[in-house]
Amino acid sequence: MNPESSGSASQIGKMLAGVDLEIAHELPGRMRLKGPFLSHPALDIPFFEAYILAIEGVEDVRINRKASSIVIEYHGNSHTRELILSSLAVPPKEALSDQRYADAGTEADVSGIIMSGAVLLALPVLPMRLKAIISWFSVSPVILEGATTLVTGGLKVEVLDATAVSLAMLRRDYFTANAVHLLLRTGEYIHHTTETNSDRMIRSLLRPETGMAWVEEEGTERQIPISEILPGHLVVVGAGDLIPIDGRIEQGTALVNQASMTGESVPVRKEIGDTAMSGTVVEEGRIKIEAVGVGSETATARISRYIESSLKTKSITQRKSEKLADSLVPLTFALGGVIAVLTRDLQRATAVFMVDYSCAIKLSTPICIKIAMYQAGKKGVLVKGGQAIEAMGEVDTVVFDKTGTITTGQFEVTDCISLVEDLDGDGLLALAASAEEHYSHPIADAVVRAAKEKSLIFYDHSEVDFIVAHGVATYVDEKRLLIGNEHFLKDDEGIDFSSVPEIKSRLKDEGKALLFVALDGRLIGVIALSDTIRPEAQAVIARLKELGVRRTVMLTGDDHTRAKAIAESLGLDEFYSELLPKDKVSKIAEFQANGSKVAFVGDGINDAPALMEAEVGISMAQGSDIARATAEVVLLEEGLVGVALAREVSVKTMGLIRTNFGLAVGINSSILIGATLGWLSPLASAILHNTSTIGILLNALTGVSLEQNQAPKER
């Protein structure tokens, strides 16, 4: 092991073990704390702010590294205050790392711009001797950086910048030297600032678990921070609680909503011996889970590693631009040298050295990308870097998962079929809603909502019995009312289903969930429900085609009939039904083998392989953490509008990059020709070069004009 690395790790360990923050000022709902930990260069401020912001009740967090302080605003109750203080006392190890310590010196610094600008403004009124002293002091960092680069990396753009500035200084052209220096510092500041802020947006996806959980030890239950749960702990989870760990159910039965992790729209029954996944929710029942995966090993904690690596990626266009800019440096040096030898005109050679392609080419591309990320982020779309923007701009096929993507994941009643003469469909719905209104379940909620929308009058009934993962039972007019799935009514209660085979088959073929109703030992009706298609889906698909997408596809596990109906109603080009998760990956690979560039839109853990297989993975806002970590594009707001917006931003940004590249090459080549022929003085070359570069950078900073400022209208 590297001793230096070991020492850094040891230092970080000591910092984590000895966090000492004291309350500097406090008001109800607001506190400011200070301590050296907050100024440590290895502290990842975006992560730590997200860590505190994830505490229930916290409204805002601001860290000032220079002042070694943190300001926290919260709802004001004492419980939240204690949670905040306990979380600050034992921060997660991810808050500090060797890598962040190594990168700590790359933060944007505005002092160089201020100093260079001040020198430039003061030059006209300074005496010559003072001009020289101040100018040499001001531009010395550029010259030193160029010398260091020459020794360690060869002829690169930093060397050309240093040469141009040095020649201007030697010729006592202090204005030109300082103008070039100001531009370089401004470009660096813009680059670092946009990069840091966009990185902060990406890291804001991280919401570390800072809540509390119940664990059972020796027959006694106690509440501890989720971060303190260890493998082997028996975690107790009740109705409405989020499962905080991966593990195996040791006691109890529960109905668990796994939609965010598996894409299943209906909650599933979990019993002793079944596995439980972090990030899923217990909707009914109470279970005790033996913790297996905790902390960074849980399904909902794996996002961090992916995000950190995504921050370091560059687009192909950006890499090509940087390579081209570096390759032109030796040519510029050669041209200037040849001119100096042939003409013995140092002024003409200096004019050549004043022109370089790097500022416009190397800086405008990342700025375009970062500004695009800002624009998309402000509209609720997080794009993870230049590669994602570039790939999204090249996509010709967009593939949608169905459940939770094209559909909302919220059920709606589609059919109420009565099997008896003295009860119509509305009466059946009212009867079912009377019992279901006491039951917290997506299907029950849909039934009650449908009845209330029709202003139906509910029936009086006795106390409702809830049968976990099966249904409900009560008495209406002294007759036993049963509502639930076929297994509950037929197998457990002995209800005769011989009257509904055709109805049941037809509704199932349409991909609908079925709720059966029995009264006094007799099956009296069937209520069918389906997942709701997102109202904006059709307009988004049409917009994608306007933006150059050739093919839109839906993949689903539903039957053919239901899938066909959805595809035709939305104007999709193709659909594939009755697919398993692994089949989705195979289908995407098939599209790619035929030359297509594919974007896949999904939300569940079962979509993660498909998100990785596609050129661009797009995760829905309610997607699982694994989907969000795997995807290149994450929608931060509910709905599909962001898919079209991501495409629009990407296509227009790549067009802007190409435009800026053409301007940079064309304008600077013209200036270089003028300098070579002696038509331009060093000052004129510098002014023209700097002005054009600033114009190109401003064009990049402006970003692209987006037509899609709101959700598309339904068509």
Buried (B, 14 or more C-beta within 10 A) or exposed (E): EEEEEEEBBEBBEEBBEEBEBEEBEEEEBBBBBBBEBBBBEBBBBBBBBBBBBBBEBBEEBEBBBEEBBBBBBBEEEEEBBEBBBBBBEEBBEBBBBBEBBEBBEEEBBEEBBEBBBBBBEEBEEBEEEEBBEBBBEBBEBBBEBBBEBBEEEEBBBBBBBBBBBBBBBEBEBBBBBBBBBBBBBBBBBBBBBBBBBBBBBBBBBBEBBBBBBBBBEEEEEEEBBBBEBEBEBBBBBEBEBBBBBBBEBBBBBBBBBBBBBBBBBBBBBBBEEBEBBBBBBBBBBBBBBBBBBBBEBBBBBBBBEBBBEBEEBBBEBBBBBBEBBBEBBBEBBEBBEEBBEEEEEBBBBBBBBBBBBBBBBBBBBBBBBBBBBBBBBEBBBBBBBBBBBBBBBBBBBBBBBBBBBBBBBBBBBBBBBBBBEEBEBBBBBBBBBBBBBBBEBBBBBBBBBBBEEEEBEBBEBEEBEBBBBBBBBBBBEEEBBBBBBBEBBBEBBEBEEEBBEEBBEBBBEBBBBBBBBBBEEBBBBBBBBBBBBBEBBBBBBBBBBEBEBEBBBBBBBBBBEBBBBBBEEBBBBBBBBEBEBEBBBEBBBEBBEEEBBBBBBBBBBBBBBBBBBBBBBBBBBBBBBBBBBBBBBBBBEEBBBBBBBBBBBBBBBBEBBEBBBEBBBEBBEBBBEBBBEEEBBBBBBBBBBBBBBBBBBEBBBEBBEBEBEEBBEEE
